[in-house]
């Protein structure tokens, strides 16, 4: 029993100390303990879902109006979480959001299709493909996950542009969009990966032939050097695709590496194994820098100078999720990949000490919160933590139609979608970190007001 009754001002000070103490409490994790990693993943994905309002009254399922593609990344994190942990908490909201944004079965929804790029669309297709491969239940009376991936594939190959540079996808879909004259690695790498995964799942030669076609075209341009394994970011049709924008982003490497791994698993051809080994070696060397210990992933182009935008913050999460699947379908890579996933997960968890609610940061290698927070940070950490469950064998390798896959096929999906190749509206711009910044101001204002009230009232 206290010998005196504390005043309101004293209570205010106590609240401040409690808040400050909570800021230095990271997500607890023992990287070699299954339950510990599972609990950490649960906390991170919960933090990501707090940014989502599509399942609330008045919300639009799966919708992020200024950054539509990021919905696919959010749902990829919940799919991975379910796959590795078995926790069904987010299954219904994931199904709802992924179906709601499906458009006419090809992820070209009318509300957003007029300003999307090929890369925006393909990420939804890859998330749907993941759902099929992990046996995430199809929605009754909805589109099957496999058919959605096929719908994306069908609408994208219809845009294959042989009139400029002999082939390839443009970055943007419509002529009025900035970037329409560019052909970039992630659009073509995304299509390549999707084709490879469809080839493996369905055993349909059409998909294999397209995977070969996209790879061969990319390797004939400055985008992909199949000797040094450099993956550039973009090239321009105005100079015949002879030059390169050589920005080094992890997801460009990851897109081609993952597709090559699926093609090797599917065909067992040595040329694909050589490609896997070449791309994996450069990816692990470049994006897991030795100066940070060699096992913690870093988006090297933007993190050191704190220049990462919302899109770029998500790249690491995508790549860690792909690396987990690569380790399962190409077992010879497992011993190289697992330490990277574990090291990244452990450091990522240590970044989650922010805002008094375990908000996660961007620069995992600092092993502390770096002051950044947002949905994107939470998603990437959630994907890294879920992928670190690889060690415990809790998630099966991606299945095919003959090894347990149940998602129904529709090879003609998406063929009748009028939104896939025309549009009149101007592109909508995004505000990168603006949303997170506004929320920070609101939070600080509310917190300061509450503390002031406590002291004044005392």
C-alpha positions in Angstrom: 0.0 0.0 0.0 1.3 3.5 -0.9 1.8 5.8 2.1 0.3 8.6 0.0 -2.0 9.1 -2.9 -0.1 10.1 -6.0 -1.2 13.3 -7.7 -2.3 13.5 -11.3 1.0 15.2 -12.2 2.9 12.2 -10.7 0.7 9.9 -12.6 1.5 11.8 -15.7 5.2 11.4 -15.1 4.7 7.7 -14.6 2.9 7.4 -17.9 5.7 9.1 -19.6 8.3 6.7 -18.1 6.1 3.8 -19.1 5.9 5.1 -22.6 9.6 5.6 -22.9 10.3 2.2 -21.5 8.0 0.6 -24.1 9.9 2.3 -26.9 13.0 0.1 -26.2 11.1 -3.2 -26.0 11.7 -5.0 -29.3 9.8 -8.0 -30.6 11.3 -10.8 -28.6 12.8 -13.6 -30.7 14.9 -16.6 -30.3 15.7 -17.4 -33.9 16.3 -21.1 -33.2 13.0 -21.6 -31.3 9.9 -22.3 -33.4 7.3 -20.8 -31.1 9.4 -17.7 -30.5 9.7 -17.0 -34.3 6.0 -17.8 -34.8 5.1 -15.3 -32.0 7.4 -12.6 -33.5 5.8 -13.1 -36.9 2.3 -12.9 -35.4 3.2 -9.5 -33.8 4.7 -8.1 -37.0 1.8 -9.2 -39.2 -0.7 -7.8 -36.7 1.2 -4.5 -36.9 0.8 -4.5 -40.7 -2.9 -5.3 -40.6 -3.5 -2.3 -38.3 -2.9 -0.1 -41.3 -5.6 -1.8 -43.3 -9.2 -0.6 -43.2 -10.7 -2.4 -46.2 -12.6 -4.8 -44.0 -14.2 -2.0 -41.9 -17.5 -0.4 -42.4 -17.3 1.9 -45.4 -14.0 0.5 -46.5 -13.1 -1.1 -49.9 -11.6 -4.5 -49.5 -8.1 -4.8 -50.8 -8.0 -1.1 -51.7 -5.1 1.3 -51.2 -6.1 4.2 -53.6 -2.8 5.9 -53.9 -0.7 2.7 -53.8 -2.9 0.0 -55.2 -0.1 -2.6 -55.7 0.8 -2.6 -52.1 -2.4 -4.5 -51.3 -0.7 -7.5 -53.0 2.3 -7.2 -50.7 0.1 -7.0 -47.6 -1.8 -10.1 -48.5 1.4 -11.9 -49.5 2.5 -11.4 -45.9 -0.7 -12.9 -44.5 -0.5 -15.8 -46.9 3.0 -16.5 -45.9 2.1 -16.2 -42.2 -0.7 -18.7 -42.6 1.5 -21.1 -44.6 4.4 -21.2 -42.2 2.4 -21.0 -38.9 -1.0 -22.4 -39.6 -2.7 -19.5 -37.9 -5.9 -18.7 -39.8 -6.6 -15.3 -38.2 -6.2 -13.3 -41.4 -7.5 -15.9 -43.9 -11.0 -14.5 -44.5 -9.9 -10.9 -44.9 -7.1 -12.0 -47.3 -9.6 -13.9 -49.5 -12.0 -11.0 -49.4 -9.4 -8.4 -50.4 -7.8 -10.5 -53.1 -11.2 -11.3 -54.7 -12.5 -7.8 -54.5 -9.6 -6.4 -56.5 -9.6 -9.1 -59.1 -11.4 -7.1 -61.8 -12.6 -9.5 -64.5 -10.3 -12.2 -63.3 -7.0 -10.5 -64.2 -6.3 -7.8 -61.5 -7.3 -4.9 -63.7 -10.1 -3.5 -61.6 -12.0 -0.6 -63.2 -11.3 1.8 -60.3 -7.5 1.6 -60.8 -6.8 0.0 -64.2 -6.4 3.3 -66.1 -3.1 4.2 -64.3 -1.5 0.9 -63.5 1.8 -0.4 -64.7 2.6 -3.9 -65.7 4.6 -4.3 -62.5 1.6 -3.2 -60.4 -0.6 -5.9 -62.0 1.9 -8.7 -61.9 2.5 -8.5 -58.2 -1.2 -9.3 -57.6 -0.8 -12.2 -60.0 2.2 -13.5 -58.1 0.3 -13.3 -54.8 -2.5 -15.3 -56.3 0.1 -17.8 -57.6 1.5 -18.1 -54.1 -2.0 -18.8 -52.8 -2.4 -21.6 -55.3 1.0 -23.1 -54.5 0.4 -23.1 -50.8 -3.1 -24.6 -51.1 -4.8 -21.6 -49.7 -8.5 -22.5 -50.2 -10.2 -21.2 -53.3 -13.2 -18.9 -52.6 -16.5 -20.6 -53.4 -18.3 -18.9 -56.3 -15.2 -16.6 -56.7 -12.2 -16.7 -59.0 -9.7 -19.4 -58.2 -6.2 -18.3 -57.3 -4.7 -20.2 -60.2 -7.2 -18.6 -62.7 -6.3 -15.1 -61.4 -2.6 -15.8 -62.0 -3.5 -17.1 -65.5 -5.6 -14.0 -66.2 -2.7 -11.7 -65.3 -0.4 -13.8 -67.6 -2.9 -13.7 -70.5 -3.3 -9.9 -70.4 0.4 -9.3 -70.1 1.5 -11.4 -73.0 -1.0 -9.6 -75.1 1.1 -6.4 -74.4 4.4 -8.0 -75.5 5.9 -5.3 -77.7 7.8 -6.6 -80.7 7.7 -3.3 -82.5 10.3 -1.8 -80.2 13.5 -3.5 -79.2 12.3 -6.8 -80.6 10.1 -7.6 -77.6 9.6 -7.0 -73.9 7.0 -5.4 -71.8 6.9 -1.6 -71.3 6.9 -0.4 -67.8 3.6 1.4 -68.1 0.5 0.1 -69.9 -0.9 3.2 -71.4 0.7 5.9 -73.7 -0.3 8.8 -71.5 1.7 7.5 -68.6 5.2 8.7 -67.7 7.5 5.7 -68.2 5.6 4.3 -71.2 8.8 4.5 -73.3 10.7 2.5 -70.8 11.1 -1.3 -70.6 12.2 -2.3 -67.1 13.4 -5.4 -65.3 10.6 -5.7 -62.8 7.8 -5.8 -65.3 9.6 -8.3 -67.5 11.1 -10.2 -64.5 7.6 -10.4 -63.0 6.1 -11.9 -66.1 9.1 -14.3 -66.4 8.6 -15.4 -62.8 4.8 -15.8 -63.2 5.3 -17.8 -66.4 7.8 -20.1 -64.8 5.6 -20.7 -61.8 2.6 -21.4 -64.0 4.7 -23.8 -66.1 5.7 -25.7 -63.0 2.2 -25.8 -61.5 0.3 -26.8 -64.7 3.0 -28.6 -66.7 1.7 -26.6 -69.7 4.4 -26.0 -72.4 2.9 -22.6 -73.3 4.0 -21.2 -70.0 7.5 -22.7 -70.3 7.9 -21.3 -73.8 7.0 -17.8 -72.6 9.4 -18.1 -69.7 12.2 -19.0 -72.1 11.1 -16.1 -74.4 11.1 -13.5 -71.7 14.5 -14.6 -70.3 16.1 -14.7 -73.7 14.8 -11.2 -74.6 15.9 -9.7 -71.3 19.4 -11.3 -71.7 19.7 -9.7 -75.2 19.3 -6.3 -73.7 21.3 -4.3 -71.1 18.8 -5.3 -68.4 20.4 -8.7 -67.7 24.0 -9.7 -68.2 24.2 -13.5 -68.1 28.0 -13.5 -67.5 28.3 -11.0 -64.7 24.7 -11.5 -63.5 24.2 -7.8 -63.2 20.5 -6.9 -63.3 19.9 -3.3 -64.4 16.7 -1.4 -63.6 15.5 -0.1 -67.0 16.2 0.7 -70.6 14.6 3.1 -73.1 13.0 2.3 -76.4 13.9 5.8 -77.7 17.5 4.6 -78.2 16.6 1.1 -79.2 17.1 -0.3 -75.7 20.9 0.1 -76.0 21.4 2.0 -72.7 20.6 1.1 -69.1 19.4 2.7 -66.0 21.7 0.7 -63.7 20.1 1.3 -60.3 20.5 -1.8 -58.2 17.3 -2.9 -56.6 16.9 -6.3 -54.8 13.6 -7.2 -56.3 14.9 -7.0 -59.8 17.4 -9.7 -58.9 14.9 -11.6 -56.9 12.3 -11.7 -59.8 14.7 -13.3 -62.2 16.4 -15.6 -59.6 13.0 -16.9 -58.5 11.8 -17.6 -62.0 15.1 -19.4 -62.8 14.7 -21.6 -59.7 11.2 -22.6 -60.7 12.3 -23.4 -64.2 15.2 -25.5 -62.9 12.8 -27.4 -60.6 10.4 -27.9 -63.5 12.9 -28.8 -66.3 16.0 -30.1 -64.4 18.1 -28.5 -67.1 21.6 -27.6 -66.1 21.4 -24.2 -67.9 18.7 -23.1 -65.4 20.8 -24.3 -62.5 23.7 -22.2 -63.7 21.4 -19.2 -63.8 20.2 -19.9 -60.3 23.7 -20.1 -59.0 24.9 -17.0 -60.8 22.0 -14.8 -59.7 21.9 -16.2 -56.2 25.6 -15.5 -55.7 25.4 -11.9 -56.7 22.1 -11.3 -54.8 23.4 -12.7 -51.5 26.7 -10.8 -51.9 25.2 -7.5 -52.9 22.2 -7.2 -50.7 23.6 -8.9 -47.6 26.6 -6.7 -47.2 29.6 -7.9 -45.2 29.9 -4.6 -43.5 26.6 -5.5 -41.7 27.8 -9.0 -40.9 26.8 -10.7 -44.2 23.5 -12.1 -43.1 21.3 -9.1 -42.8 19.5 -7.8 -45.9 19.8 -4.2 -46.9 18.3 -2.2 -49.8 21.7 -0.8 -50.5 20.7 2.0 -52.9 18.4 3.9 -50.6 18.9 2.8 -47.0 22.3 4.4 -46.1 21.1 7.9 -47.0 17.5 7.3 -45.7 16.0 7.8 -49.2 13.7 4.8 -49.4 10.2 5.5 -50.5 7.2 3.3 -49.7 7.7 1.0 -52.8 11.4 0.5 -52.0 10.8 -0.4 -48.4 8.7 -3.4 -49.6 11.4 -4.9 -51.8 13.3 -6.7 -49.0 10.2 -8.4 -47.8 9.4 -9.7 -51.3 12.9 -11.0 -51.8 13.0 -12.8 -48.4 9.7 -14.5 -49.2 11.0 -15.6 -52.6 14.3 -16.9 -51.1 12.3 -19.1 -48.7 10.6 -20.8 -51.6 13.8 -21.1 -53.6 15.4 -22.9 -50.8 12.6 -25.5 -50.8 12.4 -26.1 -54.6 16.2 -26.0 -55.2 17.5 -27.8 -52.1 21.2 -27.2 -53.0 20.6 -23.5 -52.1 19.2 -24.1 -48.6 22.4 -23.9 -46.7 23.2 -20.6 -48.4 19.8 -19.0 -47.9 18.8 -20.1 -44.4 21.5 -18.0 -42.5 20.4 -15.0 -44.5 16.8 -15.4 -43.6 17.6 -16.0 -40.0 20.0 -13.1 -39.7 17.6 -10.8 -41.4 14.7 -11.9 -39.2 16.6 -11.5 -36.0 17.7 -8.0 -36.9 14.3 -7.0 -38.3 12.7 -8.0 -35.0 15.2 -5.8 -33.2 14.1 -2.8 -35.4 10.6 -3.1 -33.9 10.8 -0.8 -30.9 9.0 2.3 -32.2 6.0 4.4 -31.3 5.4 2.5 -28.1 3.7 -0.3 -30.0 6.5 -2.3 -31.6 6.5 -0.4 -34.8 9.3 -1.6 -37.1 11.9 0.4 -38.9 13.7 0.2 -42.3 17.4 -0.4 -41.6 17.4 -3.8 -40.0 21.2 -3.9 -39.6 21.0 -1.2 -37.0 19.3 -3.7 -34.6 17.2 -0.9 -33.3 14.3 1.3 -34.4 15.6 3.9 -36.8 12.6 6.3 -36.5 10.7 5.1 -39.6 7.3 3.5 -39.3 4.5 2.6 -41.6 2.6 -0.3 -43.2 5.4 -1.0 -45.6 7.9 -1.5 -42.8 5.6 -3.9 -41.0 5.0 -5.9 -44.1 8.6 -6.4 -44.9 9.4 -7.5 -41.3 6.4 -9.8 -41.3 7.6 -11.5 -44.5 11.1 -11.8 -43.2 10.0 -13.4 -39.9 7.5 -15.8 -41.6 10.2 -16.9 -44.0 12.6 -17.6 -41.1 10.2 -20.4 -40.2 11.8 -22.3 -43.0 14.2 -23.8 -40.5 11.4 -25.7 -38.7 9.8 -27.3 -41.8 6.4 -26.0 -40.9 5.6 -24.9 -44.5 5.6 -27.4 -47.4 7.3 -26.7 -50.6 5.1 -25.0 -53.2 2.8 -27.6 -54.8 1.8 -28.3 -58.3 -1.4 -29.6 -59.9 -0.1 -33.1 -59.5 1.5 -32.9 -56.0 -1.5 -31.7 -54.1 -2.6 -28.4 -55.7 -6.3 -27.9 -55.7 -6.9 -24.5 -57.3 -8.9 -24.8 -60.5 -7.4 -23.8 -63.8 -8.8 -21.4 -66.5 -6.2 -21.1 -69.3 -8.5 -18.4 -71.0 -8.9 -16.2 -67.9 -8.7 -12.5 -68.4 -9.0 -12.5 -72.1 -12.2 -10.4 -72.3 -11.2 -7.6 -69.9 -11.7 -4.3 -71.6 -9.6 -2.5 -69.0 -6.4 -4.4 -69.9 -5.2 -2.2 -72.8 -7.0 1.2 -72.9 -7.9 4.1 -70.7 -8.4 7.9 -70.8 -7.7 9.1 -67.3 -4.4 10.7 -66.2 -2.1 8.7 -63.9 -2.5 9.2 -60.2 0.6 10.2 -58.3 1.6 8.8 -54.9 2.9 10.5 -51.8 5.5 8.1 -50.6 6.0 8.8 -46.9 3.3 11.4 -46.6 0.7 9.1 -45.0 3.2 7.9 -42.3 4.3 11.5 -41.7 0.8 12.7 -41.1 0.0 9.9 -38.7 3.2 10.8 -36.8 2.1 14.4 -36.4 -1.3 13.3 -35.3 0.1 10.8 -32.8 2.6 13.3 -31.3 -0.1 16.0 -31.1 -2.5 13.7 -29.3 0.1 12.4 -26.9 1.4 15.9 -26.1 -2.2 17.0 -25.5 -2.8 14.1 -23.1 0.4 14.8 -21.1 -0.4 18.5 -20.9 -3.8 17.7 -19.6 -2.4 15.4 -16.9 0.1 18.0 -15.7 -2.3 21.0 -15.8 -5.0 18.9 -14.2 -2.5 17.9 -11.4 
